[in-house]
């Protein structure tokens, strides 16, 4: 099995995609379907929107760090 540092040297984009996947999986709303979100309360919808915003921020920062390092 390859180490993460070796993977990063071989293909930095693959490493970044793995990082993004790891960050996004932590959100409990990430695997929700549209029909499931329809039943959320206003508070839950606000929490959903905040979680999605945080995940997008994480993805943006990871992408920018990779872009600046290449």
N, CA, C and O atoms as a Tinker XYZ file with bonds, in Angstrom:
   280  protein
     1  N      0.842000   -1.186000    0.000000    73     2
     2  CA     0.000000    0.000000    0.000000    64     1     3
     3  C      0.880000    1.240000    0.000000    63     2     4     5
     4  O      1.867000    1.300000    0.733000    81     3
     5  N      0.534000    2.222000   -0.810000    73     3     6
     6  CA     1.330000    3.429000   -0.938000    64     5     7
     7  C      1.034000    4.380000    0.209000    63     6     8     9
     8  O     -0.089000    4.462000    0.708000    81     7
     9  N      2.064000    5.088000    0.606000    73     7    10
    10  CA     1.851000    6.102000    1.639000    64     9    11
    11  C      1.267000    7.349000    0.998000    63    10    12    13
    12  O      1.380000    7.551000   -0.212000    81    11
    13  N      0.636000    8.191000    1.826000    73    11    14
    14  CA     0.011000    9.410000    1.303000    64    13    15
    15  C      1.053000   10.338000    0.693000    63    14    16    17
    16  O      0.789000   10.958000   -0.337000    81    15
    17  N      2.239000   10.449000    1.307000    73    15    18
    18  CA     3.263000   11.345000    0.782000    64    17    19
    19  C      3.751000   10.881000   -0.588000    63    18    20    21
    20  O      3.995000   11.704000   -1.470000    81    19
    21  N      3.895000    9.574000   -0.770000    73    19    22
    22  CA     4.304000    9.049000   -2.068000    64    21    23
    23  C      3.212000    9.299000   -3.101000    63    22    24    25
    24  O      3.510000    9.660000   -4.239000    81    23
    25  N      1.959000    9.114000   -2.720000    73    23    26
    26  CA     0.843000    9.378000   -3.623000    64    25    27
    27  C      0.829000   10.844000   -4.025000    63    26    28    29
    28  O      0.574000   11.171000   -5.185000    81    27
    29  N      1.101000   11.728000   -3.073000    73    27    30
    30  CA     1.094000   13.161000   -3.361000    64    29    31
    31  C      2.184000   13.508000   -4.368000    63    30    32    33
    32  O      1.967000   14.338000   -5.252000    81    31
    33  N      3.362000   12.878000   -4.244000    73    31    34
    34  CA     4.443000   13.149000   -5.184000    64    33    35
    35  C      4.093000   12.646000   -6.575000    63    34    36    37
    36  O      4.398000   13.301000   -7.571000    81    35
    37  N      3.460000   11.494000   -6.645000    73    35    38
    38  CA     3.139000   10.907000   -7.943000    64    37    39
    39  C      2.014000   11.660000   -8.645000    63    38    40    41
    40  O      2.104000   11.936000   -9.841000    81    39
    41  N      0.975000   11.987000   -7.923000    73    39    42
    42  CA    -0.166000   12.678000   -8.515000    64    41    43
    43  C     -0.808000   13.569000   -7.452000    63    42    44    45
    44  O     -1.651000   13.103000   -6.686000    81    43
    45  N     -0.423000   14.837000   -7.398000    73    43    46
    46  CA    -0.954000   15.720000   -6.354000    64    45    47
    47  C     -2.462000   15.911000   -6.456000    63    46    48    49
    48  O     -3.121000   16.143000   -5.443000    81    47
    49  N     -3.016000   15.817000   -7.656000    73    47    50
    50  CA    -4.465000   15.990000   -7.810000    64    49    51
    51  C     -5.224000   14.837000   -7.180000    63    50    52    53
    52  O     -6.268000   15.045000   -6.561000    81    51
    53  N     -4.711000   13.621000   -7.332000    73    51    54
    54  CA    -5.365000   12.462000   -6.727000    64    53    55
    55  C     -5.375000   12.596000   -5.212000    63    54    56    57
    56  O     -6.380000   12.302000   -4.565000    81    55
    57  N     -4.259000   13.038000   -4.646000    73    55    58
    58  CA    -4.177000   13.243000   -3.202000    64    57    59
    59  C     -5.192000   14.290000   -2.756000    63    58    60    61
    60  O     -5.855000   14.111000   -1.734000    81    59
    61  N     -5.319000   15.373000   -3.505000    73    59    62
    62  CA    -6.268000   16.430000   -3.165000    64    61    63
    63  C     -7.694000   15.922000   -3.253000    63    62    64    65
    64  O     -8.513000   16.243000   -2.391000    81    63
    65  N     -8.009000   15.144000   -4.264000    73    63    66
    66  CA    -9.359000   14.592000   -4.375000    64    65    67
    67  C     -9.673000   13.681000   -3.198000    63    66    68    69
    68  O    -10.791000   13.685000   -2.683000    81    67
    69  N     -8.686000   12.902000   -2.776000    73    67    70
    70  CA    -8.886000   12.042000   -1.603000    64    69    71
    71  C     -9.120000   12.878000   -0.352000    63    70    72    73
    72  O     -9.957000   12.534000    0.482000    81    71
    73  N     -8.378000   13.977000   -0.223000    73    71    74
    74  CA    -8.559000   14.877000    0.917000    64    73    75
    75  C     -9.954000   15.492000    0.901000    63    74    76    77
    76  O    -10.618000   15.557000    1.935000    81    75
    77  N    -10.392000   15.937000   -0.261000    73    75    78
    78  CA   -11.723000   16.536000   -0.397000    64    77    79
    79  C    -12.792000   15.518000   -0.033000    63    78    80    81
    80  O    -13.745000   15.832000    0.680000    81    79
    81  N    -12.628000   14.309000   -0.523000    73    79    82
    82  CA   -13.588000   13.252000   -0.209000    64    81    83
    83  C    -13.643000   12.996000    1.293000    63    82    84    85
    84  O    -14.725000   12.851000    1.863000    81    83
    85  N    -12.480000   12.941000    1.931000    73    83    86
    86  CA   -12.431000   12.713000    3.377000    64    85    87
    87  C    -13.115000   13.839000    4.142000    63    86    88    89
    88  O    -13.816000   13.581000    5.121000    81    87
    89  N    -12.925000   15.077000    3.714000    73    87    90
    90  CA   -13.532000   16.223000    4.388000    64    89    91
    91  C    -15.049000   16.231000    4.207000    63    90    92    93
    92  O    -15.788000   16.517000    5.148000    81    91
    93  N    -15.502000   15.920000    3.012000    73    91    94
    94  CA   -16.933000   16.013000    2.717000    64    93    95
    95  C    -17.738000   14.883000    3.341000    63    94    96    97
    96  O    -18.917000   15.060000    3.646000    81    95
    97  N    -17.122000   13.736000    3.534000    73    95    98
    98  CA   -17.852000   12.593000    4.076000    64    97    99
    99  C    -18.305000   12.848000    5.506000    63    98   100   101
   100  O    -19.284000   12.252000    5.957000    81    99
   101  N    -17.617000   13.715000    6.219000    73    99   102
   102  CA   -17.947000   13.980000    7.611000    64   101   103
   103  C    -19.291000   14.646000    7.835000    63   102   104   105
   104  O    -19.779000   14.673000    8.964000    81   103
   105  N    -19.889000   15.173000    6.812000    73   103   106
   106  CA   -21.163000   15.879000    6.934000    64   105   107
   107  C    -22.323000   14.888000    6.917000    63   106   108   109
   108  O    -22.402000   14.024000    6.043000    81   107
   109  N    -23.220000   15.021000    7.891000    73   107   110
   110  CA   -24.332000   14.061000    7.955000    64   109   111
   111  C    -25.370000   14.299000    6.860000    63   110   112   113
   112  O    -26.198000   13.426000    6.599000    81   111
   113  N    -25.339000   15.456000    6.224000    73   111   114
   114  CA   -26.305000   15.775000    5.176000    64   113   115
   115  C    -25.799000   15.443000    3.774000    63   114   116   117
   116  O    -26.567000   15.519000    2.815000    81   115
   117  N    -24.545000   15.082000    3.637000    73   115   118
   118  CA   -23.948000   14.896000    2.313000    64   117   119
   119  C    -24.589000   13.790000    1.491000    63   118   120   121
   120  O    -24.606000   13.858000    0.262000    81   119
   121  N    -25.108000   12.790000    2.150000    73   119   122
   122  CA   -25.690000   11.679000    1.402000    64   121   123
   123  C    -27.217000   11.716000    1.377000    63   122   124   125
   124  O    -27.866000   10.708000    1.098000    81   123
   125  N    -27.777000   12.881000    1.671000    73   123   126
   126  CA   -29.240000   13.033000    1.658000    64   125   127
   127  C    -29.756000   13.234000    0.237000    63   126   128   129
   128  O    -29.107000   13.872000   -0.592000    81   127
   129  N    -30.915000   12.686000   -0.022000    73   127   130
   130  CA   -31.584000   12.908000   -1.299000    64   129   131
   131  C    -32.499000   14.127000   -1.189000    63   130   132   133
   132  O    -32.836000   14.564000   -0.089000    81   131
   133  N    -32.896000   14.667000   -2.337000    73   131   134
   134  CA   -33.780000   15.838000   -2.349000    64   133   135
   135  C    -35.058000   15.589000   -1.566000    63   134   136   137
   136  O    -35.504000   16.452000   -0.810000    81   135
   137  N    -35.645000   14.418000   -1.743000    73   135   138
   138  CA   -36.914000   14.131000   -1.075000    64   137   139
   139  C    -36.744000   14.040000    0.439000    63   138   140   141
   140  O    -37.704000   14.250000    1.180000    81   139
   141  N    -35.538000   13.731000    0.906000    73   139   142
   142  CA   -35.294000   13.696000    2.348000    64   141   143
   143  C    -35.150000   15.108000    2.915000    63   142   144   145
   144  O    -35.609000   15.385000    4.023000    81   143
   145  N    -34.519000   15.986000    2.164000    73   143   146
   146  CA   -34.354000   17.371000    2.627000    64   145   147
   147  C    -35.684000   18.100000    2.695000    63   146   148   149
   148  O    -35.848000   19.037000    3.475000    81   147
   149  N    -36.620000   17.673000    1.886000    73   147   150
   150  CA   -37.929000   18.321000    1.856000    64   149   151
   151  C    -38.635000   18.233000    3.209000    63   150   152   153
   152  O    -39.437000   19.104000    3.546000    81   151
   153  N    -38.347000   17.202000    3.974000    73   151   154
   154  CA   -39.000000   16.987000    5.262000    64   153   155
   155  C    -38.271000   17.637000    6.437000    63   154   156   157
   156  O    -38.701000   17.479000    7.580000    81   155
   157  N    -37.182000   18.361000    6.188000    73   155   158
   158  CA   -36.434000   18.984000    7.276000    64   157   159
   159  C    -37.150000   20.222000    7.803000    63   158   160   161
   160  O    -37.837000   20.918000    7.055000    81   159
   161  N    -36.988000   20.486000    9.080000    73   159   162
   162  CA   -37.545000   21.705000    9.674000    64   161   163
   163  C    -36.687000   22.901000    9.250000    63   162   164   165
   164  O    -35.628000   22.722000    8.649000    81   163
   165  N    -37.140000   24.114000    9.561000    73   163   166
   166  CA   -36.374000   25.308000    9.202000    64   165   167
   167  C    -35.007000   25.309000    9.874000    63   166   168   169
   168  O    -34.009000   25.693000    9.265000    81   167
   169  N    -34.965000   24.880000   11.128000    73   167   170
   170  CA   -33.692000   24.825000   11.846000    64   169   171
   171  C    -32.746000   23.814000   11.197000    63   170   172   173
   172  O    -31.551000   24.074000   11.052000    81   171
   173  N    -33.289000   22.665000   10.809000    73   171   174
   174  CA   -32.473000   21.645000   10.159000    64   173   175
   175  C    -32.000000   22.110000    8.780000    63   174   176   177
   176  O    -30.882000   21.800000    8.369000    81   175
   177  N    -32.849000   22.852000    8.068000    73   175   178
   178  CA   -32.444000   23.389000    6.768000    64   177   179
   179  C    -31.317000   24.404000    6.927000    63   178   180   181
   180  O    -30.388000   24.439000    6.120000    81   179
   181  N    -31.402000   25.230000    7.972000    73   179   182
   182  CA   -30.338000   26.189000    8.238000    64   181   183
   183  C    -29.036000   25.455000    8.555000    63   182   184   185
   184  O    -27.973000   25.831000    8.062000    81   183
   185  N    -29.120000   24.415000    9.374000    73   183   186
   186  CA   -27.946000   23.613000    9.713000    64   185   187
   187  C    -27.381000   22.943000    8.458000    63   186   188   189
   188  O    -26.165000   22.887000    8.272000    81   187
   189  N    -28.266000   22.439000    7.605000    73   187   190
   190  CA   -27.852000   21.826000    6.340000    64   189   191
   191  C    -27.081000   22.834000    5.487000    63   190   192   193
   192  O    -26.011000   22.525000    4.962000    81   191
   193  N    -27.633000   24.039000    5.355000    73   191   194
   194  CA   -26.981000   25.067000    4.544000    64   193   195
   195  C    -25.614000   25.438000    5.119000    63   194   196   197
   196  O    -24.656000   25.624000    4.370000    81   195
   197  N    -25.523000   25.545000    6.430000    73   195   198
   198  CA   -24.247000   25.855000    7.077000    64   197   199
   199  C    -23.220000   24.747000    6.848000    63   198   200   201
   200  O    -22.055000   25.028000    6.564000    81   199
   201  N    -23.641000   23.506000    6.970000    73   199   202
   202  CA   -22.731000   22.380000    6.742000    64   201   203
   203  C    -22.240000   22.362000    5.293000    63   202   204   205
   204  O    -21.060000   22.120000    5.041000    81   203
   205  N    -23.136000   22.614000    4.349000    73   203   206
   206  CA   -22.743000   22.635000    2.942000    64   205   207
   207  C    -21.774000   23.789000    2.676000    63   206   208   209
   208  O    -20.816000   23.629000    1.920000    81   207
   209  N    -22.016000   24.943000    3.287000    73   207   210
   210  CA   -21.127000   26.096000    3.122000    64   209   211
   211  C    -19.741000   25.776000    3.684000    63   210   212   213
   212  O    -18.728000   26.090000    3.060000    81   211
   213  N    -19.701000   25.154000    4.858000    73   211   214
   214  CA   -18.416000   24.788000    5.468000    64   213   215
   215  C    -17.661000   23.796000    4.585000    63   214   216   217
   216  O    -16.448000   23.912000    4.409000    81   215
   217  N    -18.378000   22.826000    4.034000    73   215   218
   218  CA   -17.728000   21.851000    3.149000    64   217   219
   219  C    -17.201000   22.512000    1.885000    63   218   220   221
   220  O    -16.106000   22.187000    1.425000    81   219
   221  N    -17.970000   23.434000    1.321000    73   219   222
   222  CA   -17.496000   24.148000    0.131000    64   221   223
   223  C    -16.274000   24.990000    0.452000    63   222   224   225
   224  O    -15.354000   25.075000   -0.362000    81   223
   225  N    -16.247000   25.612000    1.623000    73   223   226
   226  CA   -15.071000   26.375000    2.043000    64   225   227
   227  C    -13.848000   25.475000    2.156000    63   226   228   229
   228  O    -12.762000   25.841000    1.706000    81   227
   229  N    -14.019000   24.294000    2.758000    73   227   230
   230  CA   -12.905000   23.352000    2.893000    64   229   231
   231  C    -12.383000   22.941000    1.521000    63   230   232   233
   232  O    -11.174000   22.913000    1.290000    81   231
   233  N    -13.301000   22.624000    0.617000    73   231   234
   234  CA   -12.916000   22.211000   -0.732000    64   233   235
   235  C    -12.193000   23.343000   -1.450000    63   234   236   237
   236  O    -11.182000   23.116000   -2.115000    81   235
   237  N    -12.710000   24.561000   -1.316000    73   235   238
   238  CA   -12.091000   25.726000   -1.949000    64   237   239
   239  C    -10.670000   25.929000   -1.427000    63   238   240   241
   240  O     -9.747000   26.148000   -2.211000    81   239
   241  N    -10.493000   25.858000   -0.116000    73   239   242
   242  CA    -9.173000   26.067000    0.472000    64   241   243
   243  C     -8.191000   24.966000    0.068000    63   242   244   245
   244  O     -7.022000   25.247000   -0.195000    81   243
   245  N     -8.652000   23.729000    0.016000    73   243   246
   246  CA    -7.781000   22.643000   -0.448000    64   245   247
   247  C     -7.374000   22.852000   -1.904000    63   246   248   249
   248  O     -6.210000   22.676000   -2.261000    81   247
   249  N     -8.335000   23.226000   -2.734000    73   247   250
   250  CA    -8.045000   23.447000   -4.155000    64   249   251
   251  C     -7.079000   24.613000   -4.344000    63   250   252   253
   252  O     -6.169000   24.541000   -5.170000    81   251
   253  N     -7.274000   25.683000   -3.583000    73   251   254
   254  CA    -6.382000   26.841000   -3.698000    64   253   255
   255  C     -4.973000   26.494000   -3.228000    63   254   256   257
   256  O     -3.994000   26.918000   -3.842000    81   255
   257  N     -4.863000   25.732000   -2.150000    73   255   258
   258  CA    -3.526000   25.375000   -1.665000    64   257   259
   259  C     -2.795000   24.506000   -2.689000    63   258   260   261
   260  O     -1.589000   24.660000   -2.881000    81   259
   261  N     -3.506000   23.609000   -3.338000    73   259   262
   262  CA    -2.879000   22.783000   -4.375000    64   261   263
   263  C     -2.494000   23.644000   -5.564000    63   262   264   265
   264  O     -1.412000   23.480000   -6.127000    81   263
   265  N     -3.362000   24.548000   -5.944000    73   263   266
   266  CA    -3.075000   25.402000   -7.102000    64   265   267
   267  C     -1.860000   26.292000   -6.842000    63   266   268   269
   268  O     -1.041000   26.504000   -7.736000    81   267
   269  N     -1.744000   26.809000   -5.624000    73   267   270
   270  CA    -0.614000   27.674000   -5.303000    64   269   271
   271  C      0.689000   26.897000   -5.158000    63   270   272   273
   272  O      1.767000   27.458000   -5.356000    81   271
   273  N      0.606000   25.625000   -4.817000    73   271   274
   274  CA     1.807000   24.803000   -4.656000    64   273   275
   275  C      2.311000   24.213000   -5.962000    63   274   276   277
   276  O      3.445000   23.738000   -6.029000    81   275
   277  N      1.489000   24.237000   -6.996000    73   275   278
   278  CA     1.899000   23.632000   -8.280000    64   277   279
   279  C      2.581000   24.662000   -9.142000    63   278   280
   280  O      3.000000   24.355000  -10.258000    81   279
